[in-house]
Structures are given as structure tokens and as C-alpha cells.
């Protein structure tokens, strides 16, 4: 005859150094994922002759604009990693959409005019706001990591809309309809 006994196995409730390091490693991997995807996109774009053009306002060098862009992509991935660790699996789709938008933007920028660029950045800003809200529900620190991205995209949207408003066709049409003075004799 076999006997069965009920046993209770308990796991420690405190965090060990190993679990903290593992969580930190997971966040680092999540932060590096968008950078790896950007690297693949850069490799594919370079093979067909397309180079990225990064947002560098106020006369900052292009390499600094690229560094800021890539840093923001790392922060997006890290924030997503924190949210997923806290049970927020629903943010993955939002983060994927934002990451794809951020990856495509520098490659798409050379072919868009100022209004199209401004509208694209506004769409990214709105998507980033929605993603930040979903991440913040699961991880306060993850939501705070998204704030620099919101600020950078907000500056880009404001500058883009300002430039688009200053150089839209209506002012040119108004100037074309003005009478020209008669030539001097």
C-alpha cells in the first residue's frame, strides 16, 4: 500500500541578491532589444543606400542627436522591461508600436516635408503618451523612464509644427495675388 502525505514547500519571500541581479539583467536586456532592432534596421538601410537622419535641434551636432535618440530607445525598452516584470504584459504591443515608430523615423525623415515630419512626430508623441500611461500603471519607475522620451518628442512636435506653420503655402498664395507696381520709365 502506498501512503500519501501532504507537504508544504515554502519559498523565501524576501529578495535575494541573485533575484535582484536577475531582474536588473532582464531590464538591461529589455533596454537593449530596441537598440539591436535599430542596428538591424540600420544595416538593412545601409545596404540599400539609406542613412538615418536624426533630430538635432538648436544647432547640436548630429552625432549627439543620434546618441539622444538611441538613449531614448534604451529607456523605452527598460521601462517596458520593468512593466513586464510587474505583470504588465499588455504593454508589449504598445511598446512594440512605439519602438517601430522610433526606428522608422530617422530613415523616413529625409523624404518627408516639414508638415509631414511634424505630423509624424505628433503621432509618435501621442503614442508615447499612451504607452507611458500603460507602463506607469504597472511600474512607476518605468513610467518615469518614459518622461525624457515624452519631453524630446514634445520639443520635436512643437518645433515641427512651428516650422510647418511658418512655411505653409497660404502665405505664398497671398503674396502671389498682390499687385506688382508698374515698372519705372
C-alpha positions as CSV (number, residue, x, y, z in Angstrom):
1,X,0.0,0.0,0.0
2,X,1.1,3.4,-0.8
3,X,0.7,6.3,1.5
4,X,0.5,10.0,0.6
5,X,1.4,12.8,2.8
6,X,0.8,16.5,2.3
7,X,3.9,18.5,2.4
8,X,4.2,22.3,2.2
9,X,7.1,23.8,0.4
10,X,7.6,27.5,1.1
11,X,9.8,29.8,-0.8
12,X,11.5,32.8,0.7
13,X,9.5,36.0,0.4
14,X,12.5,38.3,0.7
15,X,14.5,39.3,-2.3
16,X,17.9,37.7,-2.6
17,X,20.9,39.3,-4.3
18,X,20.5,36.8,-7.1
19,X,16.9,37.7,-7.8
20,X,17.7,41.4,-7.8
21,X,20.6,40.9,-10.2
22,X,18.4,38.7,-12.4
23,X,15.7,41.4,-12.5
24,X,18.3,44.1,-13.4
25,X,19.7,41.8,-16.1
26,X,16.2,41.4,-17.5
27,X,15.7,45.2,-17.6
28,X,19.1,45.6,-19.3
29,X,18.2,43.0,-21.9
30,X,14.8,44.7,-22.5
31,X,16.5,48.0,-22.9
32,X,19.0,46.6,-25.4
33,X,16.3,45.0,-27.6
34,X,15.2,48.2,-29.3
35,X,18.9,49.1,-29.9
36,X,19.5,45.7,-31.5
37,X,16.5,46.2,-33.7
38,X,17.7,49.6,-34.7
39,X,21.1,48.1,-35.6
40,X,19.4,45.6,-37.9
41,X,17.3,48.4,-39.5
42,X,20.5,50.5,-39.9
43,X,22.3,47.5,-41.5
44,X,19.4,46.9,-43.9
45,X,19.0,50.6,-44.7
46,X,22.7,51.0,-45.4
47,X,22.7,48.0,-47.7
48,X,20.3,49.9,-50.0
49,X,21.9,53.3,-49.5
50,X,19.5,54.8,-46.9
51,X,21.2,56.5,-44.0
52,X,19.2,57.7,-40.9
53,X,18.7,61.4,-40.3
54,X,18.4,62.2,-36.6
55,X,16.6,65.1,-34.9
56,X,19.2,67.6,-33.8
57,X,17.6,70.9,-32.9
58,X,19.2,74.2,-31.8
59,X,22.4,73.5,-33.7
60,X,23.5,70.4,-31.7
61,X,25.7,68.1,-33.7
62,X,24.1,65.2,-35.5
63,X,26.0,62.6,-33.5
64,X,24.6,64.0,-30.3
65,X,21.1,63.8,-31.7
66,X,21.7,60.2,-32.7
67,X,23.0,59.5,-29.2
68,X,19.9,61.0,-27.6
69,X,17.6,59.1,-30.0
70,X,19.4,55.8,-29.1
71,X,19.4,56.6,-25.4
72,X,15.6,57.2,-25.5
73,X,15.1,53.9,-27.3
74,X,17.1,52.2,-24.5
75,X,14.9,53.9,-21.9
76,X,11.7,52.7,-23.7
77,X,12.9,49.1,-23.6
78,X,14.0,49.4,-20.0
79,X,10.6,50.9,-19.0
80,X,8.9,48.1,-20.8
81,X,11.0,45.5,-19.1
82,X,10.1,47.0,-15.7
83,X,6.4,46.9,-16.5
84,X,6.5,43.3,-17.8
85,X,8.3,42.3,-14.6
86,X,5.5,43.7,-12.6
87,X,2.9,41.8,-14.6
88,X,2.1,44.3,-17.3
89,X,2.2,42.0,-20.4
90,X,-0.4,44.2,-22.0
91,X,2.2,47.0,-22.7
92,X,4.2,44.8,-25.1
93,X,2.0,45.8,-28.1
94,X,2.2,49.5,-27.3
95,X,5.9,49.4,-26.7
96,X,6.4,47.5,-30.0
97,X,4.4,50.1,-31.9
98,X,6.4,52.9,-30.3
99,X,9.7,51.2,-30.9
100,X,8.9,50.6,-34.6
101,X,7.9,54.2,-34.9
102,X,11.1,55.4,-33.3
103,X,13.2,53.1,-35.5
104,X,11.5,54.1,-38.8
105,X,11.6,57.9,-38.0
106,X,15.3,58.6,-38.8
107,X,15.1,56.6,-42.1
108,X,11.8,58.2,-43.1
109,X,12.8,61.8,-42.3
110,X,14.8,62.6,-45.5
111,X,11.7,62.0,-47.7
112,X,9.2,64.0,-45.7
113,X,8.5,67.7,-45.8
114,X,8.2,69.8,-42.6
115,X,4.4,69.3,-42.2
116,X,4.6,65.5,-42.7
117,X,7.6,65.3,-40.2
118,X,5.6,67.4,-37.7
119,X,2.6,65.2,-38.0
120,X,4.7,62.0,-37.7
121,X,6.3,63.4,-34.5
122,X,2.9,64.4,-33.1
123,X,1.6,60.8,-33.8
124,X,4.7,59.4,-32.0
125,X,4.2,61.8,-29.1
126,X,0.6,60.7,-28.7
127,X,1.6,57.0,-29.0
128,X,4.4,57.7,-26.4
129,X,1.9,59.3,-24.1
130,X,-0.5,56.3,-24.3
131,X,2.4,53.9,-23.9
132,X,3.7,55.8,-20.9
133,X,0.3,55.7,-19.3
134,X,0.1,51.9,-19.7
135,X,3.7,51.4,-18.4
136,X,3.1,53.7,-15.4
137,X,0.1,51.6,-14.3
138,X,2.4,48.6,-13.9
139,X,5.7,50.3,-12.9
140,X,6.1,53.8,-11.5
141,X,9.8,53.8,-12.3
142,X,9.1,52.6,-15.8
143,X,6.7,55.5,-16.3
144,X,9.3,57.9,-15.1
145,X,11.8,56.4,-17.5
146,X,9.5,57.4,-20.3
147,X,9.4,61.1,-19.4
148,X,12.6,62.0,-21.3
149,X,11.1,60.5,-24.4
150,X,7.9,62.5,-23.9
151,X,9.9,65.7,-23.5
152,X,12.1,65.1,-26.5
153,X,9.2,64.2,-28.8
154,X,7.3,67.2,-27.4
155,X,10.1,69.5,-28.4
156,X,10.2,67.9,-31.8
157,X,6.5,68.2,-32.3
158,X,6.5,71.9,-31.2
159,X,9.4,72.8,-33.4
160,X,8.0,70.9,-36.3
161,X,4.6,72.4,-36.1
162,X,6.1,75.9,-35.7
163,X,8.2,75.4,-38.8
164,X,5.3,73.9,-40.8
165,X,3.0,76.8,-39.8
166,X,5.7,79.3,-40.8
167,X,6.3,77.8,-44.2
168,X,2.9,76.6,-45.4
169,X,1.6,77.5,-48.9
170,X,-1.1,80.0,-47.9
171,X,1.4,82.9,-47.3
172,X,2.9,82.2,-50.7
173,X,-0.5,82.3,-52.3
174,X,-1.3,85.6,-50.6
175,X,1.9,87.1,-51.9
176,X,1.3,85.9,-55.4
177,X,-2.1,87.7,-55.6
178,X,-0.6,91.1,-54.7
179,X,-0.4,93.6,-57.5
180,X,3.0,94.4,-58.7
181,X,3.9,98.1,-59.1
182,X,4.3,99.3,-62.7
183,X,7.9,99.4,-64.0
184,X,9.7,102.7,-63.8
185,X,10.2,104.5,-67.0
